[in-house]
Amino acid sequence: MSFTLDHVVVAVTDLDRAIADWRNLGFTVTPGGDHTNGVSHNALVVFADGTYFELIAYRAPVPENRWWRRLTESGEGFVDFALLPASIARDADAARARGLDLVGPSPGGRLRPDGVRLDWQVARPATADLPFWCADVTPRALRVPEGDGRLHANGVVGIARVTVAVRDLAASAARWRRLLGDGAVRVAGALVAVDLADTRVELVDARDAGAAAHLAGRGEGVVRVALAGLRAERLDPAASHGAALTIEPAAARAGGAPP
């Protein structure tokens, strides 16, 4: 499999306020800078396993942007997640050959607060039950800080599980197979499981109470994220700006035990 989890996107109305609140939850937050489109800026919460949260806020309305629309219409919270491809051009060709509707690769970029310019390419599927892809043009270490910025007072070391609310499990499983290939997707009762290196993606439908509420209020997409850490804990969604987060002992993810 050529993909790993890259990051999960949380849209917020006030970036400075979100940074302060996430720091109060025990996360180390690194200001990210301004996107080259001129309408958004972000901050990053990067983990030891290389995954991260992107906190994004908008400086101006962007009605054509799905993230902005979801933030405006449904409030703060998860708006998307991204995979890191091995080769975005090759992987896009392979996914299209399997029948996936995909737009891109398209250019993107950001200017960090220290003046360093970052560039990447993105490819986006047509439906919100699938992640977009983010592939670095400049070195990933410039986009995703290394070192002490990956250490967190709350002991979190990575993203263990991303749960995605979908309207039709069978249809979403088929789209994921077009994205990743047949062997990557497993049906496990009332959910579909996809293992990406150290992170599991789980697809759930309206039989899951959290997914049902999410589908009614926000549509398909990330409904909750489980983090690998020192102890079991559920974080206050008001403090995390609408992102439903739990921490589970890091040992629980070892071996990729079935859900």
Secondary structure, 3 states (H helix, E strand, C coil): CCEEEEEEEEECCCHHHHHHHHHHCCCCCEEEEEECCCCEEEEEEECCCCCEEEEEEECCCCCCCHHHHHHHHHCCEEEEEEEEECCHHHHHHHHHHCCCCEEEEEEEEEECCCCCEEEEEEEEECCCCCCEEEEECCCHHHHCCCHHHHCCCCCCCEEEEEEEECCCHHHHHHHHHHHHCHHHEEEECCEEEEEECCEEEEEECCCCHHHHHHHHHCCCEEEEEEEEECCCEECCCCCCCCCCEEEEEHHHHHHHCCC
